[in-house]
């Protein structure tokens, strides 16, 4: 019965159980190329409150959908924020365990946990309504050679303490004091200085054609190398900006740098820029973005804006109007992270879409699970019926690329072909590809 339950949990969230953590931590500690660089295994146990109440009020399907969405958000956040290897696992019920072989301070690990909790607390759309979860997070910086069982025991006690606190959501194992780190006000001031000082780096994730493996463009990704906390990825970066009401300046800064770099690309390569929920809440966003593109000289027809379901939740009608304005100017629209959590097919009806960008969870199992292939095939068929091109994200193996090509996806991106790179490195890659094309 236990193994059957584990399989059902894996099917539900798409992530493995605790056994995977045991295996991953053992592999880190036995790999001589890893151990010298990373003195500590870091871990966090994230628990969701009110899950039973959600199941009662909205139905078990809503609770399951919330768990799927949370798993997807943690997975994406870890991929964005963590430099070292990491492993996400389902810890049972409404709990998730994230472990990382990360060279970082306790202050940095606490910042990661705080930003992840903010992300999980964002509204989740399910067929029966809008859910809001209240996560609690326990943190640990493991002792040398500490067993996974010991870490889980200490994390479990800390999570219980966090759940009993009024207003607190983070707790360190064994009652370790929460490090002061940098206050929210300090981080917000740091961010303003980083924007003014042009310290926010824009990287480019190359995208390729599945027909001939040729380079087709790149997605712009933001990174902030904080002098005290180290690298801060896009998720945490925008969360800090939102709290400080700096979303507008940050978005314009990133878009401007990306467009400026893309103007130097050869041929017809496309640039993709992500649209945040806060962007769509600004009535002037369309005008400001169009002004930026025209000032840069980058052709409107070669620009794609990627919008996620999360960005559409608050007002899909307003978002549809804004996307229609962009589309009328020749800009293309991609629905990003399609397949993560619940998929609201209404968006495909009301939004002027050109691409479906598959969440990496739609690709991960296609080399070993016939059901995953069947789902991919159905999505591609639906996209073709709607005259949409499909972009496969998270391609890390040649077998995944082959399945995506066979089933009719048009483009792909992922570590198999290229990791995110600097503007100079992408320009070099683009020049080399143009020379061989």
N, C-alpha and C positions, 0 to 999 in steps of 0.2 A: 504493500500500500504506500509506503514512504517513497519508493522510487517512482511510482505512478504519479504521486503528488508533485514530485520534483519535475517530472516531464511536463505536467500541466502548467506549472509555474514558468518553466522555460518557454513554453509555447505562448503563454500570456504576455510576458514582458520582453521576450526575446533575449534575455540575458541568463547566464548560468547561475548555479547555486554556489554555496560556500566552498564546495570542493575545488572550484576553480581558483579560489584565493589561496588555498593550501598549496596547490601546484605552482601558482605563479610566484608566490613568495619564496618557495623552495628553489625555484629556478633562478631567481635573482641572487639568492645567497650562495648558490653554487657556481655562478658565472663569474670567473675572475675578472672579466672585462668590465663588469658592472660594479662589483662591490667596492673597489677603491674610490670610485667617484661619488658614491651615494652612501653616506654614513648611516642613514636612518630610513626605515620604512615608515611612511606616514599613512594613517588610516582615518576614515571618518564613517560613523554609523548614522544614517539619516532615517528618522522615524516620522511617519505621517500621523497626525492627530485627526480625529473626527472621521476616520475612514468607515467605521461601523455606522455612524450616523448618516453618512452619504449613501451607503448601501440601503439603509432603511428608507431614506427620504427620496432617493432618485432611482433606486434599483441596483441590483448587483452588476448589471452591464455598465452602468455609469462608474461604479467603483473600479471595475476592471479597466475601463477606458482611462480612468485617472492614473492607475498604476502604470499602464502602458506609456502614457504621456510623461509621467515622472521619470521612468526609466530612459526614455528617449532624451529628455532634457539633461539628465545627468550625463549620459553618454556624450552628447554634443558638447556640453560644458567641459568635460574632462579632456576631450579631444582638442578643444580650443585653448584651455588654460594650462595644461600640464606639459612640461618638457620631457620628463622621463617616462618610462613605461608604467602603465597602470592597469588595474583590473576592477571592473564593476561586477557585483554579484547581488542576487536577491537573498536577503537574510530572513525571509519568512514574513508573512503578514504584510504590513505596510512599511517594512524596513529594507533599506539598501545599504550595502557596504562598498565603499570605494577605498582601495589601497593603491599607493603610488610609491615607486622608488624614486623619490623626488629630492633633489638637493636644494632644500629651502629652509628658511628659519621658521620658528613657531609662529611668528607674526604673519609671515606669508601664507602658511597653511591655514591660519585663522581667517585671513582675508578671503582665501579661496572658499572656505566653508560658508562665510557670511554671504558672499555673492551667490553661491549656489542656493542657499536658503531663500534669497530674494527671488531667484529665478523660479524655484519650485512654488513659491507663494503667488506667482502670477496667475490670473484666471485661466481655467481650463474649460474649453467648450466640449460639451457632451450633448447627445441628442435631446436630453431632457432638461438642459439648462446650462448655466455657467457655474462651475465649481471653484471654490477657493480653499486651498489646503494650508495648514499651519505646520510646517516642518520644524522638528527639533534635531539638533546635530551634536553628536559627541565626537571629540577629537582625541587623537593620540599620536605621539611620536614614539614609535616602538623602541624598546630596549634592544641592544645588540643580541641577536639570536633568540629574541622572544618568540614563543610559539603563537600561531594564529589563535589557538584556544584561549591563551592568556590575554591576547589583545581583545578578543571578542568579549571576554568576561569583564575586563576593565571598561570597555566601551559601553557594554550593556548597563553597568552601574551608572556611568556618567550620563547616559541617555535618560535613565530613569530620573536622575536628579534634574536634568534640563526640563523634563516634562512636568516636574512638580514646581518649578520656579514660575513665579508670576512675571510675565513680560520677558523672561530670558529664553533664548533659543539655542545658545551655544554653551557647551560645557566641556572642559578638558578632563580626561581620565584621571582618577585618583585625586580629584580635587585640586589639581594644579591650577594656579591662578591664571586667569586670562591675561595674556600679555597686552600691554597698552598699545603696542604697534603704532599706527598713525590714526588719529581720530578722523571721523568722516569729514570734519571741517578742513583738516590738514590735507586729506586726499583730494578734496574738491579744489582747494587752492593749488595743490600740485598739478592737478589736471589743467586748470586754466593756464598755469605757467608753461605746461608742456605744449598746449595748443599754440600759445603765443610764441614759444620758442621753437616751434616746428620739431618737437621731439616725438611726435606720434608717427611711427613707421607704418607704411603701407606695403604689405607683401602681396604677391600675386600667385594664386593657385591655377596652374595651367589647365586648360580644357582641350580635349582632343576629339577628333571624328572617329567613330567606330567603323566607318567604312574603309578608311585608309590610314588611320592612326596619325593623320596630320594635325598640327596645332591649329585650333580654331579661335582661341582667345584665352581670357583668364578672369577669375573672380578676385576682386580686391578685398583684402583682409587687413584689419587694423591690429597693431600691436603697440604696447607702451612699455618701454624698458625703464621702469621706475628705479631711481638710484638707490633706494633703500630696500624695496620689496622685490625687485627683479622684474621679470617679464609678466605683464598683465595682458591677457588676451581680450578679444573683442567683447565677450560676454560681460566680464567684470568691468571693462572700460566703459561700456555704455550704461551699466547699472550705476556706476559712480556719477557719470554725466547726468543721468536722469534725476538722481537725488539732488544734484547741484543745479538743476535746470540749465544744463549746458549742452543738451542734446543737439540743438540747432547748430551752435558753433562747431561742435565736434563732427557732426555729419557733413557740414559744408567743408570743413578742413580735410576730411578723409576723401570726399568726392573730388575736391579740387586737386589734391595730390595724385589721386588715381587717374583722373582725366589728363592731367599734365603729362604724366608718364606715358599714358596710352597714345598720346599724340605722336610719340616717337616710334610707335610700332609700325612695321612694314605691312603692306598688303591690306587685307580686309579683316584683320583680327578684331574680335569683339571684346568689349569690356563689360563685366557684370558688377553691379554695385548693389549692396544689400540695403533694403528699406526697413527701418525699425518701426515698432508700434508708435513711438513718440513722433517720428517723422510725419506719419499720417494724421496726427492730431493737430498739426500746424496748418492753418488755412493757406499760408503763403508757401508751402513746401513745393508745389508744382512750379510756381513762378521762380523761386530761388534756384531749384535744380535746373530748370531750362536756361536760366541766366548763366549758371556755372558752366553748362555744356557749351553754350554759344561763345562765352568768353574764352574757353579753352581752345576752341577750334576743332574739337573732336566731333566727327559726324554723328548726328542724332541716330541715324539708322544703324549704327554699329554699337549702340548702347543697349544693355539689358538691365532692367531693375528686377531684383529678386525679392519677393514678398512672401513671408511665412503666414501660416494660418493664425499664429499668435498676433500678428500685426493687424489681422482682419477682424478679430473678435469684437472689438468695441463698437465699430460702426462699418459694416460691410458695404452699405450703400454709399457712404462718403468715400470709402476706399475705391469702390468701383468707378465713381465719378472722376477721382483723381487719376486712376490708372487709364481711364478712357482719354483724358487729356494728354497724357504721355503718349499713348498709342497713336493718337491723331497726329502727333509730331514725328512719328516714325520710330519711336523707342519701343522696344519689345519688353514683354512682361513674362516673368517666370514665377510659377507657384513653387516655392522652395520647401524642402523637407516633406514632400508629399509621401504619405504613408506612415508618418509618425503619429501615434495616438489615433484619435478618431479623425477620419477624413470627411469634411463637410463638402459634399458634392455640389452644394448650392454655389460655392465659389466658382466652380467651373461653368456655371450657367450665367452668372452675373458679371464676372470679371473678363476683360478683354485679354485673355491669356494667349501666349505663343508657345510656352514651354512648360512641361511638368518636370520638376527636378526631384528625382526620387530620393527619399531619405535613405541613408546607408543601411538601415535595418531591412529595407526591401531587397538588398543585394547580398547581405552577409551569408545567407543560407542557400543561395541558388545552386551552389555546386554540390550540395549533399541532400537537399530536401525537395522532393517532387512537388510538395504543396507550395513551397516558396516560388518555384518556377511557374506553377500554375497561376499564382497571384500576380507575378511579374507579367506573364503573358496576357492576363485579363486587363491589367492597367495599360499596357501598350496598345491593346486593341481598342480600349476606350479612348485613349489619346488620339489614335489614328482617326477614329470616328469624329472626333472634335477638331481635327486638323491641327493637333499639337505635336511638337517634337518632344522626345523624352531624353532627359539628361540623367545618366546614372552617376550618383555620387558615392564616394568611398570605395572605389575599385582598388583593391590591394593585391589581388592575385590574378594571374593570367587566365585562370579558369573562369573567374568572375567576368572578366572582360569578354571572353568568348561567349558566355551565356548571354550577356547583355546584348552583344552584337547579333547573335542568332535569333533572339526574341524580338528584335526590331527597335532597340534603343538607338538613338542617333549620335549622341555625344556622351563623353564620360570624363570624370576627373578623379584623382586619387593617387595614393602613394606608389602604386604600381609604376606609373609613368613619371610622376614628378611630385615633389613636395612644394609647399609654399616657398616662394623665393623673393629676393629683393627685386626692385625695379630694374637694376642693372643686369642681374642674372637673367631675368625674363627677357629683356631686350636682346641679350646675347642668344638665348634659346630661340627667340623669334627670328633673328637674323639667320641663324644656322638652318632653321626649318625652311625659311624662304629660299635659302640657297640650294636646298636639296629638293624643293618642290617643283 
